[in-house]
Amino acid sequence: MSVIKKLLISLTLFLMASSKSHSVLIDVRTLEEWKSGHLKGAIHIPLNIISEDINKFVKSHNEEVLLYCRSGNRSGKAKNILDSLGYSNTINLGGITDASKLEKLEIIKN
């Protein structure tokens, strides 16, 4: 694991510990990936439509938004998109396996 990834995970853990719970947990993978398994309590908004659909699920630009995908790449892109739209509390949890461990949430299958 890279030094940067370790730092990001440490920062994420710190931020999560300092807040009581997240407001919105979003899976930005494809529908097929979502159906193969997703985190309990997550909302599915594919990366390609996140800028259009985010306001349906996140009411405040200050609300905490946790993002994950398969590896962390698309959730990083989603974070950049949301940040550019004025959302100020977005966190890239990385891939689904890392996000599951960090959030202590099971991966459920449809």
WOBEL-V287970 format. One record per pair of residues at least 24 apart in sequence whose ideal C-beta (glycine too) atoms are under 10 Angstrom apart, sorted by the first residue. I is the first residue (numbers start at 0). J is the second residue. D is the distance in whole Angstrom. If there is no record, write none. Layout:
i->I j->J d->D
i->I j->J d->D
This chain:
i->0 j->97 d->9
i->4 j->71 d->8
i->4 j->93 d->7
i->4 j->97 d->9
i->7 j->71 d->9
i->7 j->75 d->9
i->7 j->90 d->9
i->7 j->91 d->7
i->7 j->92 d->9
i->7 j->93 d->8
i->7 j->97 d->10
i->8 j->92 d->9
i->8 j->93 d->7
i->8 j->97 d->7
i->8 j->100 d->9
i->8 j->101 d->7
i->10 j->90 d->8
i->11 j->65 d->8
i->11 j->90 d->6
i->11 j->91 d->8
i->11 j->92 d->6
i->11 j->93 d->8
i->11 j->97 d->9
i->11 j->98 d->9
i->11 j->101 d->6
i->11 j->102 d->10
i->12 j->101 d->7
i->14 j->63 d->8
i->14 j->65 d->10
i->14 j->88 d->9
i->14 j->90 d->6
i->15 j->63 d->9
i->15 j->65 d->8
i->15 j->90 d->8
i->15 j->92 d->9
i->15 j->101 d->7
i->15 j->102 d->8
i->15 j->103 d->10
i->18 j->63 d->6
i->18 j->88 d->9
i->19 j->63 d->10
i->20 j->63 d->8
i->20 j->102 d->10
i->21 j->62 d->9
i->21 j->63 d->5
i->21 j->64 d->8
i->21 j->65 d->5
i->21 j->88 d->9
i->21 j->90 d->8
i->21 j->92 d->9
i->21 j->102 d->8
i->22 j->56 d->9
i->22 j->57 d->7
i->22 j->58 d->9
i->22 j->59 d->8
i->22 j->61 d->9
i->22 j->62 d->4
i->22 j->63 d->5
i->22 j->64 d->7
i->22 j->65 d->8
i->22 j->88 d->8
i->23 j->53 d->9
i->23 j->56 d->6
i->23 j->57 d->5
i->23 j->58 d->9
i->23 j->62 d->6
i->23 j->63 d->7
i->23 j->64 d->5
i->23 j->65 d->7
i->23 j->66 d->9
i->23 j->88 d->10
i->23 j->89 d->10
i->24 j->63 d->9
i->24 j->64 d->8
i->24 j->65 d->5
i->24 j->66 d->8
i->24 j->67 d->8
i->24 j->90 d->10
i->24 j->92 d->8
i->24 j->98 d->8
i->24 j->102 d->7
i->24 j->104 d->8
i->25 j->49 d->8
i->25 j->52 d->10
i->25 j->53 d->8
i->25 j->56 d->7
i->25 j->57 d->8
i->25 j->64 d->6
i->25 j->65 d->7
i->25 j->66 d->5
i->25 j->67 d->8
i->25 j->68 d->10
i->25 j->74 d->8
i->25 j->77 d->7
i->25 j->81 d->9
i->25 j->89 d->9
i->25 j->92 d->10
i->26 j->65 d->10
i->26 j->66 d->8
i->26 j->67 d->6
i->26 j->68 d->7
i->26 j->69 d->10
i->26 j->73 d->10
i->26 j->74 d->9
i->26 j->77 d->10
i->26 j->95 d->7
i->26 j->98 d->9
i->27 j->66 d->6
i->27 j->67 d->7
i->27 j->68 d->5
i->27 j->69 d->9
i->27 j->72 d->10
i->27 j->73 d->5
i->27 j->74 d->5
i->27 j->75 d->10
i->27 j->76 d->8
i->27 j->77 d->5
i->27 j->78 d->9
i->27 j->80 d->9
i->27 j->91 d->10
i->28 j->67 d->8
i->28 j->68 d->5
i->28 j->69 d->6
i->28 j->70 d->10
i->28 j->73 d->7
i->28 j->74 d->9
i->28 j->94 d->10
i->28 j->95 d->8
i->29 j->68 d->9
i->29 j->69 d->9
i->29 j->73 d->9
i->32 j->68 d->8
i->32 j->69 d->6
i->32 j->73 d->10
i->32 j->95 d->8
i->33 j->95 d->10
i->33 j->109 d->8
i->34 j->108 d->8
i->34 j->109 d->5
i->35 j->69 d->10
i->35 j->95 d->10
i->35 j->106 d->9
i->35 j->108 d->7
i->35 j->109 d->8
i->36 j->95 d->7
i->36 j->99 d->10
i->36 j->105 d->9
i->36 j->106 d->5
i->36 j->107 d->7
i->36 j->108 d->5
i->36 j->109 d->8
i->37 j->67 d->9
i->37 j->95 d->7
i->37 j->98 d->10
i->37 j->99 d->10
i->37 j->104 d->10
i->37 j->106 d->7
i->37 j->107 d->7
i->37 j->108 d->8
i->37 j->109 d->8
i->38 j->65 d->9
i->38 j->67 d->7
i->38 j->92 d->9
i->38 j->95 d->7
i->38 j->98 d->6
i->38 j->99 d->6
i->38 j->102 d->7
i->38 j->104 d->5
i->38 j->105 d->8
i->38 j->106 d->6
i->38 j->107 d->8
i->39 j->99 d->9
i->39 j->102 d->9
i->39 j->104 d->5
i->39 j->105 d->5
i->39 j->106 d->8
i->39 j->107 d->5
i->40 j->102 d->9
i->40 j->104 d->6
i->40 j->105 d->10
i->40 j->107 d->9
i->41 j->65 d->9
i->41 j->66 d->10
i->41 j->67 d->8
i->41 j->95 d->9
i->41 j->98 d->9
i->41 j->102 d->9
i->41 j->104 d->8
i->41 j->106 d->10
i->41 j->107 d->9
i->44 j->77 d->8
i->45 j->73 d->9
i->45 j->77 d->9
i->46 j->72 d->10
i->46 j->73 d->5
i->46 j->74 d->8
i->46 j->76 d->6
i->46 j->77 d->5
i->46 j->80 d->8
i->47 j->73 d->9
i->49 j->73 d->9
i->49 j->74 d->10
i->49 j->76 d->9
i->49 j->77 d->5
i->49 j->78 d->10
i->49 j->80 d->6
i->49 j->81 d->7
i->49 j->84 d->9
i->50 j->77 d->9
i->50 j->80 d->5
i->50 j->81 d->8
i->50 j->83 d->9
i->50 j->84 d->6
i->53 j->77 d->9
i->53 j->80 d->8
i->53 j->81 d->6
i->53 j->84 d->7
i->53 j->86 d->7
i->53 j->89 d->10
i->54 j->84 d->9
i->54 j->86 d->10
i->57 j->81 d->8
i->57 j->84 d->10
i->57 j->86 d->7
i->57 j->88 d->10
i->57 j->89 d->9
i->59 j->86 d->9
i->59 j->87 d->9
i->59 j->88 d->9
i->60 j->84 d->8
i->60 j->85 d->5
i->60 j->86 d->5
i->60 j->87 d->6
i->60 j->88 d->8
i->60 j->89 d->10
i->61 j->85 d->10
i->61 j->86 d->8
i->61 j->87 d->6
i->61 j->88 d->6
i->62 j->86 d->8
i->62 j->87 d->9
i->62 j->88 d->6
i->62 j->89 d->9
i->63 j->87 d->10
i->63 j->88 d->5
i->63 j->89 d->8
i->63 j->90 d->7
i->64 j->88 d->6
i->64 j->89 d->5
i->64 j->90 d->7
i->64 j->91 d->10
i->65 j->89 d->8
i->65 j->90 d->5
i->65 j->91 d->8
i->65 j->92 d->5
i->65 j->98 d->7
i->65 j->101 d->9
i->65 j->102 d->7
i->66 j->90 d->7
i->66 j->91 d->5
i->66 j->92 d->6
i->66 j->93 d->9
i->66 j->98 d->9
i->67 j->91 d->8
i->67 j->92 d->4
i->67 j->93 d->6
i->67 j->94 d->7
i->67 j->95 d->6
i->67 j->96 d->9
i->67 j->97 d->8
i->67 j->98 d->4
i->67 j->99 d->8
i->67 j->101 d->9
i->67 j->102 d->9
i->67 j->104 d->10
i->68 j->92 d->9
i->68 j->93 d->8
i->68 j->94 d->7
i->68 j->95 d->7
i->68 j->98 d->9
i->69 j->93 d->10
i->69 j->94 d->6
i->69 j->95 d->6
i->69 j->96 d->9
i->70 j->94 d->5
i->70 j->95 d->9
i->70 j->96 d->9
i->70 j->97 d->9
i->71 j->95 d->9
i->71 j->97 d->7
i->71 j->98 d->9
i->74 j->98 d->8
